[in-house]
Amino acid sequence: MKLTVRLARTLYLFTAFTMSIVLLLAVQDNGLAQAERADHVDSHRAHDHGQISASMTSMSGSKGSCQDQTLNCARSATPAFAPDGSLWLVWSGGGAISASKSTDLGKSFESAVEIARHDSFLDTGPDARPSVVIDKDYRIAIAYAFFKDKQWNAQANITTSLDKGKSFGLVHSIVNDPASQRFPSLALTPEGKLFAIWIDKRLVALAKKQGKPAEGGSIAYAWSNNMGETFGTEQIAEPSSCECCRIAVGLSKASLPVVVYRANFNGTTRDHASQLFEAPDQPGQPRQIANDNWVTNSCPHHGPAMTISEPGTLHTAWFTQGSTRSGTFYARSVDNGQHYSTPMPLGSTDKLSGRPYLLAVDRSIWLVWKNFDGKQASIWLQRSTDDGQTWTDPKQIAESVGYTDHPLLVSHKQHVYLSWLTAAKGYQLLEIGN
């Protein structure tokens, strides 16, 4: 045990200098900087950011910060397939949000379109990334967040293209409330209604104005009937949540939102919850996915993944460092989130496994995550062909040194692809099955 503690502390000290750069980007409010110093969070975040200095050198060709807004300097990249089979990629890099199209499955891209520029105020934290959806009429909506001030108050923005990406409309806020919002995620119903959900701080801001103690954030949402050009009234789905982890969102068989997020149980326990909407403006009761018992005031910056299969089974994966279990896990629910299967561990704790992602194609479930062994990151895959009841053995499908983005999955016409951005190898779209 003493040796394990010494090794953990050595890893922490080794990454402390480079982590200080990342913390400037990841901090979101005045109380977070101190919480970010927790060893168990920082040591795991080295998985993504421990080699940031080497990554900057690789991307820029020289020492120093990479300022290029092209894909070469991107911190995160999110893919989406258009109706014609072209691949759209939206990324954050060089202080800007940019987008481009590929007609050869990511081998080459057309000239990039700059969506918005915020320089150092762009939210490029470990769990922050742009969200993009494309409807059947080839309308594109892109959402992201940026910091409005040096107190880390953020704003969730959106822009829409109505001409197949040739041009994008005015970038504007999703919400009307002036409080901080981060981590916007988008989902699109088959009827073309756009659902936006984000971490919202309005209730925390109100409590502080009233002199009441308040921490965390809330889960807020809004609907749009015109692909994000305008939104209806913002509403709160859950008043209390973790404030620094992305939200996973999908649609039930009834085309209603299903969300999974890191909740804030009892004000201290940051375990995950699922919430199924019973009507477009009627969120159901949040239900705890697993009793991990992660009691912490720090920010994990490590949101969950989820997907819904053709039978309506809810599949989810997450990272935790609770007293009940620690590591990365998968579970499924066949009764609309009322009960979940026993969590299945993914990867190994000694290799810093994390950043899971899920994709369902009919009854086939694809599950990937990232390992870090101290020198390089590797992506591992497991697949289930029976709706998550049984799984193949883990298989390594990609690896890279230096900075690496989260692994994502995307599909088109039954073909499943790994989407992965790395400093050493650039952007990769790898077909992994059909």
Buried (B, 14 or more C-beta within 10 A) or exposed (E): EEEEEEEEEEBBEBBBEBBEBBBEBBBBBEEBBEBBEBEBBBBBBBBBBBBBBBBBBBBBEEEEEBEBBBBBBBBBBBBBBBEEEBBBBBBBBBBBBBBBBBBEBBEEBEEBBEBBBBEEBBBBBBBBBBBBBBBEEBBBBBBBBBBBEEEBBBBBBBBBBBEBBEEBBEBBBBBEBEBBBBBBBBBBBEEBBBBBBBBBBBBBBEEEEEEEEBBBBBBBBBBBEBBBBEBEEBBBBBBBBBBBBBBBBBBBEEBBBBBBBBBBBEEEBBBBBBBBBEEBEEBBEBBBBBBBBBEBBBBBBBBBBBBBBEEBBBBBBBBBBBEEBBBBBBBBBBEBBEEBBEBBEBBEEEBBBBBBBBBBBEBBBBBBBBBBEEEBBBBBBBBBEEBBEEBEEBEEBBBBBBBBBBBBBBBBEEBBBBBBBBBBBBBBBBEBBE
